[in-house]
Amino acid sequence: MARLYKTDVVSIDDLTLPEIERVFTLADEFAEALARGAPLAVADGLIMATLFYEPSTRTRLSFESAMHRLGGAVISSADMRASSAVKGESLADTVRIVSAYADLLVLRHPHDGAARVAAEYAPCPVLNAGDGSREHPTQTLCDLFVLRRKKKKLKGLTVALCGDLKFGRTVHSLIYALARFGANIVAVPTSGMDVPTYVLERLAAERNYSFSTVTMDELKSLAGGLDALYLTPSAPHQMALFTGDLAVHKAPAGEAPASLDAFYVTRLQKERMAGNEIKPGEYVRFDARALKTQRTQEAVVMHPLPRTDELAYELDTDPRAVYFEQAAVGVPVRMALVAWLIEQKPGQRSDPKPAGQSIRFKAEPYPRCANSNCITRFEGSHLPPRFRLARTLDRHVLPLRCEYCERELNVEFVGHARSHRYYRYDENLYGYVRQWIEEPSLAVFETVKQAEEHGYEPYRRGPQREVMNSGEIALAVESLANQIAADVGDLTNVYLIGVVSHGAVLATRVRDVLEKKTGTRTPCAAVDVYRSHEAMQELDGGAPFEVEGRTIVIVDDVINSGWTVQRAMTMIWQYGRPAAVRLAVLIDRGHRAVPIRPNYVGKNIPTSPAERVQVRLAPSGRNGKPKAHDRAMIYSMVEPIKTAEQVK
Ligand code: CP
């Protein structure tokens, strides 16, 4: 019986070019064997498990057909809604369990980076059958196989990628592969559906490769007369596109392309969109007219399928339409991939290492991936944050790349975990940050407030002075309670929600004063704007958290930019629709970045953006007496260090 060793294909870049060529050679052989009806026993005794958390026709069925054709067996969870995933089983646990039942996992998942997680947790090989909008490497093998079959080569071809290049995972894998094969790419995105920055940066950093983006109208013009009115033979970018004179490619194009070799059309990935990013009728519609020009008449038309309205059915009978062939070769190509896996021996190949230095974070706050579709946002309880230092052109942010979904997190504030100092990041700090990564003692913060919440002090804090003492704070708390009582009237329908941490303390203190004055104990909750799960907590066993139809009073200690309150509102809205929302703040500073105006203010302390107010607040003492150590301080904002100073 054949045996499989741990070899994962999460990205198309997990396969070297010779390995892809080997898969193609095997695919040619299997295609021929299938045509002859020759029986095969290559995978005899092996079991493939297909775990599909998203719908599929081509990928799953061609994988399963391929395994059967090779003499292997298949177990399938074609719809994970019928699996224990609906009971809350994590992806990590699922793949570990299924690895005990199968020799090979094929995974499709809606979240970016899910295949990376599966590959790390499963002891057997994992093949990525599409993870979120990130990659779909086995589709790319099918695409390249057909393109090479039609054009007899890949190097130097010019491929126009059309449509949804933002969410189209097949496009991303194809771009990485075409870049490595030395093909030229022309991106023709529908407006707003451009190739994402993280893909472009990976290409630039790892392959020193870039390509042009043009609109469909420009492409018509450049392609040499799709519409005679657009024909502009002397246009400079026409030369750029078809002769390689300008920055269309830094890739090694063997010869100057004089024509388009392929159109790769994609469907709008509606399922990955939040709302109405595209207006009806705005999306590309590709038909036979595109192939009528001198420069496009030899082009093949590709599509990973399924199609919706973007590809005219009239093309189906045109010999240049190769999309059904792309789907059909799914069987021999995936047979070839399994056979290639069987050929692998332990220690024979080294896994490709991603570029950049890996960063371990030793203490909270752990950075959170900014991509709301990243697998870490759904399986965060068992996935440690893992980022790499990425390259960027913006020197004012520290670019960290999530190791799972590859999206960048632009960090504005960094800290040193041992000295507990924080800094606004700029390029002068780069050397220090590298050192802190090595130690490891790097901390990163989304805001100054977050740094302060974790006990970090600003580096080079300027002169400080007290702006409120404990007595003044007690009066301000009393004033807030009076303003709320006078404004909302019926306190039984009010819910106080304090922003963690000082806002939450303040909320309970306002609640205590209100109770003393009115006899009504207002329920309190705390919202932690830095958490994605369980962000809301009831305070001291209050009534179950409920927003719907209530008057919500958000309570915070200081409004600096207004950003924190804005985020708190967004989170509260996830729990229901309040009847009204009010904002109570101990200190309002008056130079807000977002248009949020507090309804109830303890004290106005206008300061400049270069200064910061910090509040120290203790919970109510016995009998609601003010705490002696309550105080509010004002200090100069942290400045980046400009000279080489050692920070220990
Ligand atoms: N091309 C592709 O991935 O198709 P399915 O979604 O049907 O698998």
Boltz pocket constraint, residues with backbone or C-beta under 6 A from the ligand:
constraints:
  - pocket:
      binder: B
      contacts: [[A, 55], [A, 56], [A, 57], [A, 58], [A, 59], [A, 60], [A, 129], [A, 130], [A, 136], [A, 139], [A, 304], [A, 305], [A, 306]]
      max_distance: 6.0
